[in-house]
Amino acid sequence: MSSRNKNKAALYQKLEKLRIASNSSSVNKASIVVDASTYIQELKERVETLNQDVASLQNSSQPTQVKVETLEKGFLINVLSEKNCPGLLVSILEAFEELGLEVLDARVSCSDQFRLEAVSENEGPSDSIDAQVVKRAVLQAIRNWNDEHQD
């Protein structure tokens, strides 16, 4: 195999890896590169949003943890705050309602800490929201609640 053919084969393999990594369905080189560029921009935006969420939580007066896992037809949402937060449950449930999530099962503790474990089902099209969207909505509800209850 000639050097030129080896280079061409290596380039093809790299483009194929790029196409797969960026979920591109394109076949020509320029379209694959454009799709990859768009995908990278979307990833940068997601990282920025997550960094803002982390910074917001770190700056909040009450450390709060939010975890969202995707289930077959919905989500498992866990919220833990070091302090009891009267009214926070209402804010979070309103966020669920705005997303079109129906709470199927929930456990809440508001004694010394605020603890919520909820199983929800998406009432809309199943692909309309993902775990990141749910997490951002819960974090926003917590931020809104914190803003309203600052001393």
TIVO-2410 file (N, C-alpha, C; in nm, 3 decimals):
# residues 151
REC num residu      c1      c2      c3 atome chaine
REC   1      M   0.085  -0.117   0.000     N      A
REC   1      M   0.000   0.000   0.000    CA      A
REC   1      M   0.090   0.124   0.000     C      A
REC   2      S   0.057   0.220  -0.084     N      A
REC   2      S   0.139   0.339  -0.096    CA      A
REC   2      S   0.118   0.431   0.024     C      A
REC   3      S   0.212   0.521   0.041     N      A
REC   3      S   0.204   0.618   0.151    CA      A
REC   3      S   0.079   0.704   0.139     C      A
REC   4      R   0.046   0.739   0.016     N      A
REC   4      R  -0.074   0.821  -0.008    CA      A
REC   4      R  -0.201   0.746   0.032     C      A
REC   5      N  -0.208   0.618  -0.005     N      A
REC   5      N  -0.325   0.537   0.031    CA      A
REC   5      N  -0.335   0.516   0.182     C      A
REC   6      K  -0.218   0.501   0.249     N      A
REC   6      K  -0.219   0.486   0.395    CA      A
REC   6      K  -0.272   0.614   0.460     C      A
REC   7      N  -0.225   0.728   0.412     N      A
REC   7      N  -0.271   0.855   0.467    CA      A
REC   7      N  -0.421   0.874   0.444     C      A
REC   8      K  -0.467   0.835   0.326     N      A
REC   8      K  -0.609   0.847   0.292    CA      A
REC   8      K  -0.692   0.756   0.384     C      A
REC   9      A  -0.644   0.633   0.406     N      A
REC   9      A  -0.715   0.539   0.494    CA      A
REC   9      A  -0.716   0.590   0.638     C      A
REC  10      A  -0.603   0.647   0.682     N      A
REC  10      A  -0.596   0.701   0.819    CA      A
REC  10      A  -0.692   0.818   0.834     C      A
REC  11      L  -0.700   0.905   0.734     N      A
REC  11      L  -0.792   1.019   0.738    CA      A
REC  11      L  -0.937   0.969   0.741     C      A
REC  12      Y  -0.968   0.870   0.662     N      A
REC  12      Y  -1.102   0.814   0.659    CA      A
REC  12      Y  -1.140   0.759   0.798     C      A
REC  13      Q  -1.047   0.686   0.861     N      A
REC  13      Q  -1.074   0.630   0.994    CA      A
REC  13      Q  -1.098   0.741   1.096     C      A
REC  14      K  -1.019   0.848   1.088     N      A
REC  14      K  -1.035   0.959   1.182    CA      A
REC  14      K  -1.168   1.030   1.159     C      A
REC  15      L  -1.205   1.049   1.034     N      A
REC  15      L  -1.334   1.111   1.004    CA      A
REC  15      L  -1.450   1.022   1.052     C      A
REC  16      E  -1.434   0.892   1.036     N      A
REC  16      E  -1.537   0.800   1.082    CA      A
REC  16      E  -1.552   0.806   1.234     C      A
REC  17      K  -1.439   0.813   1.306     N      A
REC  17      K  -1.443   0.827   1.452    CA      A
REC  17      K  -1.510   0.958   1.491     C      A
REC  18      L  -1.479   1.064   1.420     N      A
REC  18      L  -1.539   1.196   1.447    CA      A
REC  18      L  -1.689   1.192   1.420     C      A
REC  19      R  -1.728   1.127   1.311     N      A
REC  19      R  -1.870   1.116   1.276    CA      A
REC  19      R  -1.946   1.041   1.385     C      A
REC  20      I  -1.889   0.932   1.434     N      A
REC  20      I  -1.953   0.852   1.538    CA      A
REC  20      I  -1.960   0.931   1.669     C      A
REC  21      A  -1.850   0.994   1.708     N      A
REC  21      A  -1.845   1.069   1.834    CA      A
REC  21      A  -1.944   1.184   1.837     C      A
REC  22      S  -1.968   1.244   1.721     N      A
REC  22      S  -2.057   1.361   1.716    CA      A
REC  22      S  -2.199   1.323   1.673     C      A
REC  23      N  -2.228   1.195   1.663     N      A
REC  23      N  -2.361   1.146   1.624    CA      A
REC  23      N  -2.405   1.201   1.489     C      A
REC  24      S  -2.312   1.218   1.400     N      A
REC  24      S  -2.342   1.273   1.267    CA      A
REC  24      S  -2.388   1.161   1.174     C      A
REC  25      S  -2.485   1.195   1.091     N      A
REC  25      S  -2.528   1.098   0.991    CA      A
REC  25      S  -2.474   1.136   0.853     C      A
REC  26      S  -2.393   1.241   0.849     N      A
REC  26      S  -2.336   1.288   0.723    CA      A
REC  26      S  -2.231   1.190   0.671     C      A
REC  27      V  -2.208   1.199   0.541     N      A
REC  27      V  -2.107   1.111   0.480    CA      A
REC  27      V  -1.992   1.190   0.418     C      A
REC  28      N  -2.014   1.315   0.381     N      A
REC  28      N  -1.901   1.387   0.321    CA      A
REC  28      N  -1.822   1.460   0.429     C      A
REC  29      K  -1.693   1.485   0.398     N      A
REC  29      K  -1.599   1.538   0.497    CA      A
REC  29      K  -1.645   1.670   0.557     C      A
REC  30      A  -1.685   1.762   0.474     N      A
REC  30      A  -1.722   1.896   0.522    CA      A
REC  30      A  -1.842   1.888   0.617     C      A
REC  31      S  -1.941   1.810   0.583     N      A
REC  31      S  -2.060   1.798   0.669    CA      A
REC  31      S  -2.026   1.733   0.803     C      A
REC  32      I  -1.938   1.634   0.801     N      A
REC  32      I  -1.896   1.569   0.925    CA      A
REC  32      I  -1.827   1.670   1.015     C      A
REC  33      V  -1.740   1.751   0.959     N      A
REC  33      V  -1.668   1.852   1.037    CA      A
REC  33      V  -1.765   1.957   1.092     C      A
REC  34      V  -1.862   2.000   1.011     N      A
REC  34      V  -1.962   2.098   1.056    CA      A
REC  34      V  -2.045   2.038   1.169     C      A
REC  35      D  -2.090   1.912   1.153     N      A
REC  35      D  -2.168   1.846   1.258    CA      A
REC  35      D  -2.086   1.834   1.386     C      A
REC  36      A  -1.959   1.800   1.374     N      A
REC  36      A  -1.872   1.786   1.491    CA      A
REC  36      A  -1.855   1.921   1.560     C      A
REC  37      S  -1.840   2.026   1.481     N      A
REC  37      S  -1.825   2.160   1.538    CA      A
REC  37      S  -1.950   2.201   1.615     C      A
REC  38      T  -2.066   2.174   1.558     N      A
REC  38      T  -2.193   2.203   1.625    CA      A
REC  38      T  -2.205   2.124   1.754     C      A
REC  39      Y  -2.168   1.997   1.748     N      A
REC  39      Y  -2.174   1.910   1.866    CA      A
REC  39      Y  -2.081   1.962   1.976     C      A
REC  40      I  -1.962   2.004   1.939     N      A
REC  40      I  -1.866   2.058   2.036    CA      A
REC  40      I  -1.923   2.184   2.101     C      A
REC  41      Q  -1.986   2.270   2.022     N      A
REC  41      Q  -2.046   2.392   2.076    CA      A
REC  41      Q  -2.157   2.357   2.176     C      A
REC  42      E  -2.240   2.258   2.143     N      A
REC  42      E  -2.345   2.215   2.235    CA      A
REC  42      E  -2.286   2.162   2.365     C      A
REC  43      L  -2.177   2.086   2.354     N      A
REC  43      L  -2.111   2.034   2.474    CA      A
REC  43      L  -2.055   2.148   2.559     C      A
REC  44      K  -1.996   2.247   2.494     N      A
REC  44      K  -1.943   2.363   2.568    CA      A
REC  44      K  -2.055   2.434   2.644     C      A
REC  45      E  -2.171   2.449   2.580     N      A
REC  45      E  -2.284   2.515   2.645    CA      A
REC  45      E  -2.333   2.433   2.764     C      A
REC  46      R  -2.337   2.301   2.749     N      A
REC  46      R  -2.380   2.215   2.860    CA      A
REC  46      R  -2.282   2.224   2.976     C      A
REC  47      V  -2.152   2.226   2.946     N      A
REC  47      V  -2.051   2.239   3.051    CA      A
REC  47      V  -2.067   2.372   3.123     C      A
REC  48      E  -2.089   2.479   3.048     N      A
REC  48      E  -2.108   2.611   3.108    CA      A
REC  48      E  -2.230   2.612   3.200     C      A
REC  49      T  -2.340   2.553   3.155     N      A
REC  49      T  -2.461   2.545   3.238    CA      A
REC  49      T  -2.434   2.466   3.365     C      A
REC  50      L  -2.367   2.354   3.352     N      A
REC  50      L  -2.335   2.273   3.470    CA      A
REC  50      L  -2.242   2.348   3.565     C      A
REC  51      N  -2.144   2.420   3.509     N      A
REC  51      N  -2.054   2.499   3.593    CA      A
REC  51      N  -2.131   2.608   3.667     C      A
REC  52      Q  -2.228   2.670   3.601     N      A
REC  52      Q  -2.310   2.771   3.667    CA      A
REC  52      Q  -2.392   2.708   3.779     C      A
REC  53      D  -2.447   2.589   3.754     N      A
REC  53      D  -2.525   2.519   3.856    CA      A
REC  53      D  -2.437   2.488   3.978     C      A
REC  54      V  -2.316   2.439   3.953     N      A
REC  54      V  -2.224   2.406   4.063    CA      A
REC  54      V  -2.187   2.533   4.139     C      A
REC  55      A  -2.154   2.640   4.068     N      A
REC  55      A  -2.118   2.765   4.135    CA      A
REC  55      A  -2.234   2.818   4.217     C      A
REC  56      S  -2.353   2.809   4.163     N      A
REC  56      S  -2.472   2.856   4.235    CA      A
REC  56      S  -2.492   2.778   4.363     C      A
REC  57      L  -2.476   2.647   4.355     N      A
REC  57      L  -2.492   2.564   4.474    CA      A
REC  57      L  -2.383   2.593   4.577     C      A
REC  58      Q  -2.261   2.614   4.530     N      A
REC  58      Q  -2.152   2.643   4.622    CA      A
REC  58      Q  -2.171   2.777   4.690     C      A
REC  59      N  -2.232   2.872   4.620     N      A
REC  59      N  -2.253   3.005   4.675    CA      A
REC  59      N  -2.378   3.014   4.761     C      A
REC  60      S  -2.464   2.916   4.752     N      A
REC  60      S  -2.589   2.924   4.829    CA      A
REC  60      S  -2.557   2.907   4.977     C      A
REC  61      S  -2.641   2.966   5.059     N      A
REC  61      S  -2.617   2.962   5.204    CA      A
REC  61      S  -2.640   2.823   5.260     C      A
REC  62      Q  -2.711   2.740   5.188     N      A
REC  62      Q  -2.740   2.605   5.236    CA      A
REC  62      Q  -2.696   2.505   5.131     C      A
REC  63      P  -2.598   2.422   5.164     N      A
REC  63      P  -2.555   2.323   5.065    CA      A
REC  63      P  -2.669   2.226   5.034     C      A
REC  64      T  -2.698   2.213   4.907     N      A
REC  64      T  -2.806   2.126   4.863    CA      A
REC  64      T  -2.754   2.035   4.752     C      A
REC  65      Q  -2.788   1.908   4.762     N      A
REC  65      Q  -2.749   1.812   4.660    CA      A
REC  65      Q  -2.872   1.770   4.581     C      A
REC  66      V  -2.857   1.765   4.448     N      A
REC  66      V  -2.965   1.721   4.361    CA      A
REC  66      V  -2.910   1.613   4.269     C      A
REC  67      K  -2.976   1.499   4.269     N      A
REC  67      K  -2.938   1.391   4.178    CA      A
REC  67      K  -3.063   1.348   4.102     C      A
REC  68      V  -3.049   1.331   3.971     N      A
REC  68      V  -3.162   1.287   3.889    CA      A
REC  68      V  -3.115   1.169   3.804     C      A
REC  69      E  -3.188   1.059   3.815     N      A
REC  69      E  -3.158   0.940   3.736    CA      A
REC  69      E  -3.275   0.914   3.641     C      A
REC  70      T  -3.243   0.871   3.521     N      A
REC  70      T  -3.346   0.839   3.423    CA      A
REC  70      T  -3.396   0.698   3.447     C      A
REC  71      L  -3.528   0.686   3.454     N      A
REC  71      L  -3.594   0.556   3.465    CA      A
REC  71      L  -3.659   0.524   3.331     C      A
REC  72      E  -3.722   0.409   3.320     N      A
REC  72      E  -3.782   0.368   3.192    CA      A
REC  72      E  -3.881   0.471   3.140     C      A
REC  73      K  -3.969   0.520   3.226     N      A
REC  73      K  -4.071   0.615   3.181    CA      A
REC  73      K  -4.070   0.744   3.262     C      A
REC  74      G  -3.960   0.774   3.328     N      A
REC  74      G  -3.957   0.895   3.409    CA      A
REC  74      G  -3.823   0.915   3.474     C      A
REC  75      F  -3.827   0.964   3.599     N      A
REC  75      F  -3.704   1.001   3.667    CA      A
REC  75      F  -3.712   0.968   3.815     C      A
REC  76      L  -3.596   0.941   3.873     N      A
REC  76      L  -3.580   0.930   4.017    CA      A
REC  76      L  -3.506   1.055   4.059     C      A
REC  77      I  -3.568   1.136   4.143     N      A
REC  77      I  -3.511   1.264   4.183    CA      A
REC  77      I  -3.483   1.261   4.332     C      A
REC  78      N  -3.358   1.291   4.370     N      A
REC  78      N  -3.318   1.298   4.510    CA      A
REC  78      N  -3.268   1.438   4.539     C      A
REC  79      V  -3.322   1.499   4.644     N      A
REC  79      V  -3.278   1.631   4.688    CA      A
REC  79      V  -3.245   1.620   4.836     C      A
REC  80      L  -3.129   1.673   4.875     N      A
REC  80      L  -3.087   1.671   5.014    CA      A
REC  80      L  -3.031   1.807   5.049     C      A
REC  81      S  -3.087   1.868   5.153     N      A
REC  81      S  -3.038   1.995   5.204    CA      A
REC  81      S  -3.000   1.976   5.350     C      A
REC  82      E  -2.891   2.037   5.392     N      A
REC  82      E  -2.843   2.022   5.529    CA      A
REC  82      E  -2.941   2.080   5.631     C      A
REC  83      K  -3.023   2.174   5.587     N      A
REC  83      K  -3.117   2.238   5.679    CA      A
REC  83      K  -3.259   2.213   5.634     C      A
REC  84      N  -3.351   2.221   5.728     N      A
REC  84      N  -3.492   2.213   5.695    CA      A
REC  84      N  -3.529   2.340   5.619     C      A
REC  85      C  -3.604   2.327   5.513     N      A
REC  85      C  -3.639   2.440   5.428    CA      A
REC  85      C  -3.790   2.446   5.410     C      A
REC  86      P  -3.862   2.510   5.503     N      A
REC  86      P  -4.007   2.517   5.489    CA      A
REC  86      P  -4.047   2.583   5.357     C      A
REC  87      G  -4.135   2.517   5.285     N      A
REC  87      G  -4.182   2.571   5.158    CA      A
REC  87      G  -4.103   2.525   5.037     C      A
REC  88      L  -3.986   2.464   5.058     N      A
REC  88      L  -3.905   2.420   4.943    CA      A
REC  88      L  -3.975   2.310   4.865     C      A
REC  89      L  -4.045   2.221   4.934     N      A
REC  89      L  -4.117   2.114   4.866    CA      A
REC  89      L  -4.216   2.170   4.765     C      A
REC  90      V  -4.288   2.273   4.804     N      A
REC  90      V  -4.386   2.334   4.713    CA      A
REC  90      V  -4.316   2.387   4.588     C      A
REC  91      S  -4.203   2.455   4.607     N      A
REC  91      S  -4.128   2.509   4.492    CA      A
REC  91      S  -4.084   2.399   4.396     C      A
REC  92      I  -4.035   2.289   4.452     N      A
REC  92      I  -3.989   2.178   4.369    CA      A
REC  92      I  -4.105   2.112   4.297     C      A
REC  93      L  -4.217   2.092   4.366     N      A
REC  93      L  -4.334   2.032   4.302    CA      A
REC  93      L  -4.388   2.121   4.191     C      A
REC  94      E  -4.382   2.253   4.209     N      A
REC  94      E  -4.423   2.345   4.102    CA      A
REC  94      E  -4.332   2.330   3.981     C      A
REC  95      A  -4.202   2.311   4.005     N      A
REC  95      A  -4.108   2.289   3.894    CA      A
REC  95      A  -4.143   2.161   3.818     C      A
REC  96      F  -4.179   2.054   3.893     N      A
REC  96      F  -4.221   1.929   3.829    CA      A
REC  96      F  -4.342   1.954   3.740     C      A
REC  97      E  -4.438   2.028   3.795     N      A
REC  97      E  -4.562   2.056   3.721    CA      A
REC  97      E  -4.533   2.132   3.592     C      A
REC  98      E  -4.444   2.231   3.600     N      A
REC  98      E  -4.408   2.309   3.481    CA      A
REC  98      E  -4.344   2.222   3.373     C      A
REC  99      L  -4.271   2.119   3.415     N      A
REC  99      L  -4.208   2.027   3.320    CA      A
REC  99      L  -4.305   1.922   3.267     C      A
REC 100      G  -4.421   1.912   3.328     N      A
REC 100      G  -4.517   1.809   3.288    CA      A
REC 100      G  -4.485   1.675   3.351     C      A
REC 101      L  -4.422   1.677   3.470     N      A
REC 101      L  -4.390   1.553   3.541    CA      A
REC 101      L  -4.498   1.524   3.644     C      A
REC 102      E  -4.543   1.400   3.644     N      A
REC 102      E  -4.640   1.357   3.744    CA      A
REC 102      E  -4.564   1.277   3.850     C      A
REC 103      V  -4.580   1.314   3.976     N      A
REC 103      V  -4.513   1.243   4.085    CA      A
REC 103      V  -4.593   1.117   4.114     C      A
REC 104      L  -4.530   1.002   4.096     N      A
REC 104      L  -4.595   0.873   4.121    CA      A
REC 104      L  -4.575   0.827   4.264     C      A
REC 105      D  -4.458   0.859   4.321     N      A
REC 105      D  -4.425   0.816   4.456    CA      A
REC 105      D  -4.325   0.915   4.512     C      A
REC 106      A  -4.339   0.949   4.640     N      A
REC 106      A  -4.243   1.042   4.700    CA      A
REC 106      A  -4.229   1.015   4.847     C      A
REC 107      R  -4.107   1.036   4.896     N      A
REC 107      R  -4.079   1.032   5.039    CA      A
REC 107      R  -4.014   1.165   5.073     C      A
REC 108      V  -4.066   1.231   5.176     N      A
REC 108      V  -4.015   1.362   5.215    CA      A
REC 108      V  -3.990   1.362   5.364     C      A
REC 109      S  -3.878   1.419   5.403     N      A
REC 109      S  -3.847   1.438   5.543    CA      A
REC 109      S  -3.806   1.584   5.561     C      A
REC 110      C  -3.868   1.649   5.659     N      A
REC 110      C  -3.841   1.791   5.682    CA      A
REC 110      C  -3.806   1.817   5.827     C      A
REC 111      S  -3.752   1.717   5.898     N      A
REC 111      S  -3.723   1.738   6.040    CA      A
REC 111      S  -3.598   1.824   6.056     C      A
REC 112      D  -3.481   1.763   6.064     N      A
REC 112      D  -3.356   1.841   6.076    CA      A
REC 112      D  -3.302   1.881   5.940     C      A
REC 113      Q  -3.322   1.796   5.843     N      A
REC 113      Q  -3.276   1.819   5.706    CA      A
REC 113      Q  -3.398   1.817   5.615     C      A
REC 114      F  -3.379   1.869   5.494     N      A
REC 114      F  -3.482   1.852   5.392    CA      A
REC 114      F  -3.435   1.739   5.302     C      A
REC 115      R  -3.517   1.639   5.290     N      A
REC 115      R  -3.483   1.522   5.207    CA      A
REC 115      R  -3.605   1.485   5.124     C      A
REC 116      L  -3.583   1.473   4.993     N      A
REC 116      L  -3.691   1.435   4.902    CA      A
REC 116      L  -3.641   1.327   4.810     C      A
REC 117      E  -3.717   1.219   4.799     N      A
REC 117      E  -3.693   1.117   4.698    CA      A
REC 117      E  -3.825   1.100   4.625     C      A
REC 118      A  -3.824   1.130   4.497     N      A
REC 118      A  -3.948   1.124   4.419    CA      A
REC 118      A  -3.928   1.043   4.292     C      A
REC 119      V  -4.031   0.967   4.257     N      A
REC 119      V  -4.034   0.898   4.129    CA      A
REC 119      V  -4.140   0.969   4.047     C      A
REC 120      S  -4.099   1.016   3.930     N      A
REC 120      S  -4.193   1.090   3.846    CA      A
REC 120      S  -4.203   1.027   3.709     C      A
REC 121      E  -4.312   1.059   3.642     N      A
REC 121      E  -4.334   1.010   3.506    CA      A
REC 121      E  -4.360   1.131   3.419     C      A
REC 122      N  -4.303   1.129   3.300     N      A
REC 122      N  -4.321   1.239   3.206    CA      A
REC 122      N  -4.456   1.223   3.138     C      A
REC 123      E  -4.542   1.324   3.153     N      A
REC 123      E  -4.676   1.317   3.093    CA      A
REC 123      E  -4.673   1.351   2.944     C      A
REC 124      G  -4.568   1.421   2.899     N      A
REC 124      G  -4.557   1.460   2.758    CA      A
REC 124      G  -4.484   1.353   2.680     C      A
REC 125      P  -4.437   1.389   2.560     N      A
REC 125      P  -4.357   1.295   2.481    CA      A
REC 125      P  -4.233   1.254   2.559     C      A
REC 126      S  -4.199   1.126   2.557     N      A
REC 126      S  -4.093   1.074   2.642    CA      A
REC 126      S  -3.956   1.134   2.612     C      A
REC 127      D  -3.935   1.186   2.492     N      A
REC 127      D  -3.805   1.241   2.459    CA      A
REC 127      D  -3.800   1.393   2.473     C      A
REC 128      S  -3.906   1.453   2.530     N      A
REC 128      S  -3.910   1.599   2.537    CA      A
REC 128      S  -3.820   1.655   2.646     C      A
REC 129      I  -3.793   1.578   2.751     N      A
REC 129      I  -3.701   1.625   2.855    CA      A
REC 129      I  -3.609   1.511   2.896     C      A
REC 130      D  -3.492   1.548   2.948     N      A
REC 130      D  -3.399   1.447   2.996    CA      A
REC 130      D  -3.361   1.480   3.141     C      A
REC 131      A  -3.275   1.399   3.199     N      A
REC 131      A  -3.237   1.414   3.339    CA      A
REC 131      A  -3.173   1.551   3.365     C      A
REC 132      Q  -3.095   1.601   3.271     N      A
REC 132      Q  -3.031   1.732   3.289    CA      A
REC 132      Q  -3.135   1.844   3.297     C      A
REC 133      V  -3.238   1.835   3.215     N      A
REC 133      V  -3.344   1.936   3.217    CA      A
REC 133      V  -3.415   1.934   3.352     C      A
REC 134      V  -3.444   1.814   3.403     N      A
REC 134      V  -3.511   1.800   3.532    CA      A
REC 134      V  -3.420   1.857   3.642     C      A
REC 135      K  -3.292   1.821   3.639     N      A
REC 135      K  -3.199   1.869   3.741    CA      A
REC 135      K  -3.190   2.022   3.739     C      A
REC 136      R  -3.178   2.081   3.620     N      A
REC 136      R  -3.172   2.227   3.610    CA      A
REC 136      R  -3.298   2.291   3.666     C      A
REC 137      A  -3.414   2.232   3.638     N      A
REC 137      A  -3.541   2.288   3.687    CA      A
REC 137      A  -3.547   2.281   3.840     C      A
REC 138      V  -3.502   2.170   3.898     N      A
REC 138      V  -3.502   2.157   4.044    CA      A
REC 138      V  -3.403   2.256   4.105     C      A
REC 139      L  -3.284   2.267   4.046     N      A
REC 139      L  -3.185   2.363   4.096    CA      A
REC 139      L  -3.239   2.506   4.088     C      A
REC 140      Q  -3.309   2.536   3.979     N      A
REC 140      Q  -3.367   2.671   3.965    CA      A
REC 140      Q  -3.473   2.694   4.070     C      A
REC 141      A  -3.554   2.593   4.099     N      A
REC 141      A  -3.657   2.606   4.204    CA      A
REC 141      A  -3.591   2.631   4.339     C      A
REC 142      I  -3.479   2.563   4.365     N      A
REC 142      I  -3.406   2.584   4.490    CA      A
REC 142      I  -3.348   2.725   4.496     C      A
REC 143      R  -3.288   2.771   4.384     N      A
REC 143      R  -3.233   2.907   4.378    CA      A
REC 143      R  -3.343   3.010   4.401     C      A
REC 144      N  -3.457   2.990   4.335     N      A
REC 144      N  -3.570   3.082   4.353    CA      A
REC 144      N  -3.615   3.084   4.498     C      A
REC 145      W  -3.625   2.967   4.559     N      A
REC 145      W  -3.666   2.958   4.699    CA      A
REC 145      W  -3.563   3.029   4.787     C      A
REC 146      N  -3.433   3.006   4.761     N      A
REC 146      N  -3.328   3.072   4.838    CA      A
REC 146      N  -3.336   3.223   4.824     C      A
REC 147      D  -3.360   3.272   4.702     N      A
REC 147      D  -3.369   3.416   4.679    CA      A
REC 147      D  -3.485   3.476   4.758     C      A
REC 148      E  -3.595   3.405   4.766     N      A
REC 148      E  -3.713   3.453   4.839    CA      A
REC 148      E  -3.695   3.448   4.990     C      A
REC 149      H  -3.606   3.361   5.038     N      A
REC 149      H  -3.592   3.338   5.183    CA      A
REC 149      H  -3.456   3.380   5.237     C      A
REC 150      Q  -3.388   3.471   5.168     N      A
REC 150      Q  -3.260   3.522   5.219    CA      A
REC 150      Q  -3.285   3.605   5.344     C      A
REC 151      D  -3.197   3.589   5.438     N      A
REC 151      D  -3.213   3.666   5.564    CA      A
REC 151      D  -3.176   3.810   5.545     C      A
***
